[in-house]
Amino acid sequence: MQTDMLDSHRHFGFNDKEKNRIRYKRETVCSPLVTDGSPSFIQYVRGQEARTLGWEDGVLIKYLYGKLNGGRINQTLLYNTLSGNALTGYTTWGYYYPSQDAWRPVGELLVPDTDLSLILIAPNSIVDLERNIDPVFEATGILNASGSIGYTPNRWVSPIACIDQHQLCNPTNAKCTRLVGSHGILESAMDDDLDFNRVQKVTIQRLTLFLQSSTFYHTIFTRTQSFLRAQEKVSGIISQGLPSNQWEVEMAALFDDTLANMQYQMMEYAAGSPRSNAVSVVKPWTNSSDSDRDAAVWESMCDNQRTRDSQGTLNFSILGLSLLFGLGLYIILVSFVLELLLAWAQKKLGRGLYRAKRWERDGTLQQMRLLYEIQGAGVWKGTTEDFPRTTSGDLFEHDEEFNQARSV
């Protein structure tokens, strides 16, 4: 998995001129690790060691992908196989290197100039409704319970190893660093051959502040098994069918989450943490050892952070609004002239004139005019129009009985 060249202005919000921007690229390679038939990495605890720990032979499994706590713990994980009968769902563990001696991976996992993450996934008591041949979530063991067929996992624990590399480029001259780990990217970027200016170098330093905490481990270590997309298809311990590339789906989702987390951390540099009382505020410009100009660049970044904020705003299309306004105005104008146009067309074509006249004469106002005319009240004009009118000066005399009834 890899990104395109990400722009510090467009993708990370570092608001600055073109000459002060940088480009960033990330590559991540992941692979499931073999567990079957590999005693160098998987060992069942037996004999005296098992009895010392209080378990029978073969109940505990050691996963030997590196030592913990500065080498004081020989195994990476000690797994209890009775978890498979405990009616529990997925369990996950995560490790990363370099990690200040918290985990020392075995040599087979180490790749020069990379950041290493190790993710271990235990399905425990999960039962799949469909057979699955995914290399991590494989479930082909048949379980027949009360006539219902399910499939049990093939492995107690499935490990996945991932390595990250980073690259920085100068868009003004198209020169780039080589792909390296987060701990080497700053040194590689300070090479004079790349010709980064002062603002670009400070931008790189700000970016590298977060690269060392942008591994998959940092994305998942507080989320336990909830980061798994497979978990979304589990009810109790029953899992719906998973695709045969589910592990790739999981890693792609983590890759996207990691990039989103990086963007959030870039914004948080200027906005500050939402838990302001629980953390100490670090101002890099107060510790700038290069020059006062570096300190000024660090501080100016707090006022030059671009961010997308849709709260309190309304997005709309100018084209759509213009079409709506224009169409509405057209309908209003047509409504003013439509009757005149149809009347002109009827006269021109001579069709429907009699029915139109009858329609007008049968109108409520024309019927009232006829009643007045029968009583000899008024001289009228507009007898074939929508609104009949009396000629100027005519007065109406109301029935005397009506006037008396009104006065009672």
RAQUIRA-V799477 format. One record per backbone hydrogen bond with DSSP energy under -0.5 kcal/mol. CO is the residue of the C=O (numbers start at 1). NH is the residue of the N-H. If there is no record, write none. Layout:
CO;NH + CO;NH
This chain:
1;28 + 4;6 + 6;24 + 7;11 + 7;12 + 8;14 + 9;13 + 13;15 + 13;306 + 14;16 + 17;20 + 18;21 + 22;8 + 23;169 + 24;6 + 25;167 + 26;3 + 27;165 + 29;163 + 31;161 + 35;38 + 38;41 + 38;42 + 41;64 + 43;62 + 44;46 + 45;58 + 46;49 + 46;50 + 47;51 + 48;52 + 49;53 + 50;54 + 50;55 + 51;54 + 56;59 + 59;81 + 60;45 + 61;79 + 62;43 + 62;64 + 63;65 + 63;76 + 63;77 + 65;106 + 67;104 + 68;71 + 68;72 + 68;73 + 69;72 + 72;74 + 73;68 + 77;63 + 77;79 + 79;61 + 79;81 + 80;83 + 81;84 + 82;85 + 83;86 + 83;88 + 88;125 + 91;122 + 93;120 + 95;118 + 97;116 + 99;102 + 101;70 + 102;69 + 103;105 + 104;67 + 106;109 + 106;110 + 107;110 + 111;114 + 115;164 + 116;97 + 117;162 + 118;95 + 119;160 + 120;93 + 121;123 + 121;158 + 122;91 + 123;126 + 126;153 + 127;239 + 128;151 + 132;139 + 134;138 + 138;154 + 139;132 + 141;152 + 143;145 + 143;150 + 144;146 + 145;148 + 148;145 + 150;143 + 151;128 + 152;140 + 152;141 + 156;124 + 157;159 + 158;121 + 159;33 + 160;119 + 161;31 + 162;117 + 163;29 + 164;115 + 165;27 + 166;180 + 167;25 + 168;177 + 169;23 + 169;171 + 170;173 + 170;174 + 170;175 + 175;170 + 180;166 + 181;184 + 181;185 + 184;188 + 185;189 + 186;190 + 188;191 + 191;194 + 192;195 + 197;201 + 198;202 + 199;203 + 200;204 + 201;205 + 202;206 + 203;207 + 204;208 + 205;209 + 207;210 + 207;211 + 208;212 + 210;213 + 211;214 + 215;219 + 216;220 + 217;220 + 217;221 + 220;223 + 220;224 + 223;226 + 224;227 + 225;228 + 229;232 + 230;233 + 231;234 + 233;240 + 235;237 + 235;238 + 237;127 + 237;239 + 238;235 + 239;129 + 243;246 + 245;248 + 245;249 + 246;250 + 247;251 + 248;252 + 249;253 + 250;254 + 251;255 + 252;256 + 253;257 + 254;258 + 255;259 + 256;260 + 257;261 + 258;262 + 259;263 + 260;264 + 261;265 + 262;266 + 263;267 + 264;268 + 265;269 + 266;270 + 267;270 + 267;271 + 268;272 + 274;276 + 275;278 + 275;279 + 280;282 + 281;283 + 282;284 + 283;286 + 284;287 + 285;288 + 291;295 + 292;296 + 293;297 + 294;298 + 295;299 + 296;300 + 297;301 + 299;302 + 300;303 + 301;304 + 304;15 + 304;306 + 307;309 + 310;313 + 316;318 + 317;321 + 318;322 + 319;323 + 320;324 + 321;325 + 322;326 + 323;327 + 324;328 + 325;329 + 326;330 + 327;331 + 328;332 + 329;333 + 330;334 + 331;335 + 332;336 + 333;336 + 333;337 + 334;338 + 337;341 + 338;342 + 339;343 + 340;344 + 341;345 + 342;346 + 343;347 + 344;348 + 345;349 + 346;350 + 346;351 + 352;356 + 353;357 + 354;358 + 355;359 + 356;360 + 357;361 + 358;362 + 360;363 + 363;367 + 364;368 + 365;369 + 366;370 + 367;371 + 368;372 + 369;373 + 370;374 + 371;375 + 372;377 + 373;376 + 376;378 + 378;380 + 379;391 + 381;389 + 382;385 + 386;388 + 389;381 + 391;394 + 396;398 + 399;403 + 400;404 + 401;405 + 402;406 + 403;407 + 404;408
